[in-house]
Amino acid sequence: MKLVSILSDGGLAAGLLEGDEVFVSDVPGLMPVIANRIDLKSRNGTWKRLADLQLDVPIRPGAILGTGSNYVDHLDERVPASAGNNAPKRELEFFVKGGMTIAGLDDPFRLDEGVGAKIDQETELGIVMGVGCPRFADENTAIDHVFGYLVINDLTARDKQVRFMADGSSFMVLGASKTFDGSTRFSHYIITADEVPNVYDLSLRTYLNGEMTQNNSTANVINSFGRMISFFSEGITLSAGTVITTGTPGGTGWGQDKELGGKGYVPPECVPARYLRPGDQVRSVVEGVGELTFNVE
């Protein structure tokens, strides 16, 4: 099922998207649907044309749990391969983004000098947790607690992320570089997990002004999604509606930025990426899950 949140004068309503029509239910948004395992088809409601409705992002969690450096080509485009990038498992890099960074579906991204001069875009698969995930979840079964998936674009201020020391060494700052107005983009709907036969066989692509800059597959993640869920569950209870980002592949603007250690990598069939400029349009696509688009001002 494809589930949406509908904006109206009465607040939010949970909806079921089928083609060009939406079943508008009497449930106030998708959080109750996820938390209480509500079957929308069993609720009161009305079928309406999608074109006649205003959608909000599917859910607005208080925070988003982020993971990074989870594709070898993203590591290799900015650090030497000799640093152990090809290991089958590596320490998870993680960060937390505030829920206030989630942009509205039709909101443009406005460049802001105070945020940074090198704003990058990162297409990622997003995980939406369902009910019942225990603390210290087993990574082999943790994915059974996933409710569904959505597309995420995680905007990042690279000039705030990469910091250099006097000796030439560098370190990363994931707070200021990840959390700013409009830096989190969600697709229009959540697709339930039963509609995704193999979550490890989904292509991820980014298009900048119609030209492809990222092109990879979830088949190539370093850490499994089960391991990500298990990792976060060690420290916190993953309640229903928790959203986890799963990392972006190579093909970022950072990879072309020699000042910040970029190696110039270009994924197959792609053009070189770059940082965002006014007038750009970004489209993020995850096969079998959905897509999102936003403009840059």
C-alpha positions as CSV (number, residue, x, y, z in Angstrom):
1,M,0.0,0.0,0.0
2,K,1.0,3.6,-0.6
3,L,0.0,5.7,2.4
4,V,-0.2,9.5,2.4
5,S,-1.1,12.3,4.8
6,I,-3.7,14.8,3.6
7,L,-3.9,18.4,4.7
8,S,-7.3,20.0,5.3
9,D,-9.0,22.6,7.3
10,G,-9.7,19.9,9.9
11,G,-6.0,19.0,10.2
12,L,-4.4,15.8,9.0
13,A,-6.1,12.7,7.6
14,A,-4.5,9.4,6.6
15,G,-5.0,8.3,3.1
16,L,-4.5,5.3,0.8
17,L,-3.2,6.2,-2.6
18,E,-4.2,4.0,-5.6
19,G,-3.4,5.5,-9.0
20,D,-4.9,8.9,-9.3
21,E,-7.3,8.5,-6.4
22,V,-7.0,8.6,-2.6
23,F,-9.1,7.0,0.0
24,V,-9.4,9.8,2.6
25,S,-10.0,8.1,6.0
26,D,-11.2,9.4,9.3
27,V,-7.8,8.7,10.9
28,P,-5.9,11.8,11.8
29,G,-2.6,11.2,10.0
30,L,-0.3,8.2,9.5
31,M,1.3,8.0,12.9
32,P,-1.8,6.4,14.4
33,V,-1.9,4.0,11.5
34,I,1.6,2.9,12.1
35,A,1.4,2.7,15.8
36,N,-1.9,0.9,16.0
37,R,-1.7,-1.3,12.8
38,I,-4.8,0.3,11.4
39,D,-6.2,-1.1,8.2
40,L,-7.4,2.0,6.4
41,K,-9.8,0.0,4.2
42,S,-11.7,-0.9,7.3
43,R,-12.3,2.8,8.3
44,N,-14.9,5.3,7.3
45,G,-13.8,7.5,4.4
46,T,-14.3,8.8,0.9
47,W,-12.5,8.3,-2.4
48,K,-11.2,11.6,-3.9
49,R,-9.1,12.6,-6.8
50,L,-5.4,13.1,-5.9
51,A,-5.4,16.3,-7.9
52,D,-8.1,17.8,-5.6
53,L,-6.1,17.2,-2.4
54,Q,-3.2,18.8,-0.7
55,L,-0.7,16.4,0.7
56,D,1.8,16.8,3.5
57,V,4.9,14.7,3.9
58,P,3.8,11.3,5.1
59,I,5.0,11.7,8.7
60,R,6.8,14.2,10.8
61,P,8.9,12.5,13.4
62,G,10.6,14.5,16.1
63,A,14.0,13.4,14.9
64,I,15.5,11.4,12.1
65,L,18.2,8.9,12.8
66,G,20.9,9.1,10.1
67,T,23.6,6.7,9.0
68,G,26.4,7.6,6.6
69,S,29.4,6.2,4.7
70,N,27.5,3.1,3.9
71,Y,28.4,2.7,0.2
72,V,32.0,1.9,-0.9
73,D,31.9,4.3,-3.9
74,H,30.9,7.2,-1.6
75,L,33.9,6.3,0.6
76,D,36.2,5.9,-2.3
77,E,35.2,9.2,-3.9
78,R,36.6,11.2,-1.0
79,V,39.2,9.0,0.9
80,P,41.8,6.5,-0.3
81,A,40.6,2.9,-0.8
82,S,43.6,1.7,1.3
83,A,41.8,3.1,4.4
84,G,39.8,-0.2,4.6
85,N,36.7,0.9,2.6
86,N,36.3,-2.5,1.1
87,A,35.9,-4.3,4.4
88,P,32.5,-6.3,4.5
89,K,31.5,-4.5,7.7
90,R,32.7,-1.2,9.2
91,E,31.7,0.9,12.2
92,L,28.5,2.7,11.6
93,E,28.7,6.5,11.2
94,F,25.5,8.1,12.6
95,F,23.9,11.4,13.3
96,V,20.5,12.8,14.4
97,K,18.6,15.4,12.4
98,G,15.8,17.5,14.1
99,G,12.3,17.0,12.8
100,M,12.0,20.7,12.1
101,T,14.4,20.2,9.2
102,I,11.7,18.3,7.2
103,A,10.5,20.4,4.3
104,G,7.0,20.5,2.9
105,L,6.4,18.5,-0.3
106,D,6.3,21.5,-2.6
107,D,8.7,23.8,-0.6
108,P,11.8,25.0,-2.6
109,F,15.2,24.9,-0.9
110,R,16.5,28.4,-0.3
111,L,20.2,28.7,-0.3
112,D,21.5,30.6,2.7
113,E,25.0,31.9,3.2
114,G,24.6,31.4,6.9
115,V,24.0,27.7,6.4
116,G,26.9,27.1,4.0
117,A,28.3,27.7,0.6
118,K,28.7,24.1,-0.5
119,I,25.2,22.5,-0.2
120,D,25.2,18.9,-1.5
121,Q,22.3,16.5,-2.2
122,E,22.1,12.9,-1.2
123,T,19.5,10.4,-2.3
124,E,18.8,7.7,0.3
125,L,16.4,4.9,1.1
126,G,14.4,5.8,4.3
127,I,13.2,3.1,6.7
128,V,10.0,3.7,8.7
129,M,9.8,1.5,11.8
130,G,6.6,-0.3,12.9
131,V,5.6,-1.5,16.3
132,G,7.3,-4.1,18.5
133,C,11.0,-3.6,17.8
134,P,12.8,-4.6,21.0
135,R,15.9,-3.1,22.6
136,F,19.0,-4.8,21.4
137,A,17.2,-6.2,18.3
138,D,18.9,-9.1,16.5
139,E,20.3,-7.7,13.3
140,N,19.2,-10.9,11.5
141,T,15.5,-10.3,12.3
142,A,15.4,-6.5,13.0
143,I,14.1,-5.8,9.5
144,D,10.9,-7.7,10.4
145,H,9.9,-4.7,12.4
146,V,10.0,-2.3,9.5
147,F,6.6,-0.8,8.6
148,G,7.6,0.7,5.2
149,Y,10.0,2.7,3.2
150,L,10.2,6.2,1.6
151,V,12.7,8.2,-0.4
152,I,14.8,10.8,1.4
153,N,17.2,13.5,0.2
154,D,19.6,14.5,3.0
155,L,21.0,17.9,2.2
156,T,24.4,18.6,3.6
157,A,26.6,21.7,4.0
158,R,30.0,20.2,3.1
159,D,32.0,23.3,4.0
160,K,30.6,22.9,7.6
161,Q,31.0,19.1,7.6
162,V,34.7,18.9,6.6
163,R,37.1,20.7,8.9
164,F,40.9,20.8,8.6
165,M,43.5,20.9,11.3
166,A,46.8,22.9,11.1
167,D,48.7,19.7,10.2
168,G,46.4,19.0,7.2
169,S,44.4,16.3,8.8
170,S,40.6,16.6,8.8
171,F,37.5,15.6,10.9
172,M,33.8,15.8,10.3
173,V,31.1,17.8,12.0
174,L,27.7,16.1,11.5
175,G,25.6,18.4,13.6
176,A,25.8,21.9,11.9
177,S,26.3,20.3,8.5
178,K,23.1,18.3,8.5
179,T,20.6,20.2,10.6
180,F,19.2,23.4,9.0
181,D,15.9,24.5,7.5
182,G,14.7,22.4,4.6
183,S,17.7,19.9,4.8
184,T,15.4,16.8,5.0
185,R,13.2,15.9,2.1
186,F,10.7,13.1,2.1
187,S,8.7,11.5,-0.8
188,H,4.9,11.9,-1.0
189,Y,4.1,8.5,0.4
190,I,5.2,5.6,2.5
191,I,5.1,2.3,0.7
192,T,4.5,-0.6,3.1
193,A,7.2,-3.3,3.5
194,D,5.1,-6.0,2.0
195,E,5.2,-4.1,-1.4
196,V,9.0,-4.3,-1.5
197,P,10.0,-7.9,-2.3
198,N,13.7,-7.4,-2.0
199,V,14.9,-4.2,-0.2
200,Y,18.5,-5.2,-1.2
201,D,17.8,-4.8,-5.0
202,L,16.6,-1.2,-5.4
203,S,18.4,1.3,-7.7
204,L,19.1,4.7,-6.2
205,R,19.5,7.6,-8.6
206,T,19.8,11.4,-8.4
207,Y,19.0,13.8,-11.3
208,L,20.3,17.4,-11.3
209,N,18.4,19.4,-13.9
210,G,17.5,16.1,-15.6
211,E,21.1,14.7,-15.7
212,M,21.9,11.7,-13.6
213,T,24.6,12.2,-11.0
214,Q,24.1,9.2,-8.7
215,N,23.5,5.7,-9.8
216,N,23.8,2.7,-7.5
217,S,21.8,0.0,-5.8
218,T,20.9,-1.0,-2.2
219,A,22.6,-4.3,-3.2
220,N,25.9,-2.5,-2.4
221,V,25.3,-1.3,1.1
222,I,28.2,-2.0,3.5
223,N,26.0,-2.5,6.6
224,S,22.7,-4.2,6.2
225,F,19.5,-2.4,7.2
226,G,19.0,-5.0,9.9
227,R,22.4,-4.0,11.4
228,M,21.4,-0.3,11.3
229,I,18.2,-1.0,13.2
230,S,20.0,-3.3,15.7
231,F,22.7,-0.6,16.2
232,F,20.2,2.1,17.1
233,S,18.1,-0.2,19.2
234,E,21.1,-0.7,21.5
235,G,20.7,2.8,22.8
236,I,17.0,3.8,22.3
237,T,13.6,2.2,21.9
238,L,12.7,2.5,18.2
239,S,9.0,3.4,18.5
240,A,6.5,3.2,15.6
241,G,7.2,6.0,13.1
242,T,10.9,6.2,13.8
243,V,12.7,7.1,10.5
244,I,16.2,5.9,9.7
245,T,18.2,7.1,6.7
246,T,20.5,4.5,5.2
247,G,23.3,6.4,3.6
248,T,24.0,7.7,0.1
249,P,26.2,6.2,-2.7
250,G,28.9,8.0,-4.6
251,G,28.2,10.7,-7.1
252,T,28.0,13.7,-4.7
253,G,29.3,17.2,-5.1
254,W,31.8,16.4,-2.4
255,G,33.4,13.8,-4.6
256,Q,34.2,16.5,-7.2
257,D,35.5,19.0,-4.6
258,K,39.3,18.7,-4.4
259,E,39.5,21.3,-1.7
260,L,37.6,19.0,0.6
261,G,39.4,15.8,-0.5
262,G,37.2,14.8,-3.5
263,K,38.7,12.3,-5.9
264,G,36.6,13.1,-9.0
265,Y,34.7,9.9,-9.1
266,V,31.7,9.8,-11.5
267,P,29.3,6.8,-11.3
268,P,28.4,4.8,-14.4
269,E,26.2,6.6,-16.9
270,C,26.4,9.8,-14.9
271,V,27.7,13.3,-15.3
272,P,29.9,14.9,-12.6
273,A,27.9,16.2,-9.6
274,R,28.3,19.6,-8.1
275,Y,26.9,21.7,-5.3
276,L,23.5,23.3,-5.6
277,R,22.9,26.6,-7.3
278,P,19.8,28.9,-7.6
279,G,17.5,27.6,-10.4
280,D,18.5,23.9,-9.9
281,Q,15.9,21.1,-9.8
282,V,16.8,17.9,-7.9
283,R,15.0,14.6,-8.4
284,S,15.7,11.6,-6.1
285,V,14.5,8.1,-7.2
286,V,14.5,4.8,-5.4
287,E,13.2,2.0,-7.6
288,G,10.1,0.4,-6.3
289,V,9.7,2.9,-3.5
290,G,9.1,6.3,-5.1
291,E,10.7,9.6,-5.8
292,L,10.8,13.3,-4.7
293,T,11.6,16.5,-6.5
294,F,12.5,20.0,-5.2
295,N,13.7,23.3,-6.7
296,V,16.5,25.4,-5.4
297,E,16.2,29.2,-5.0
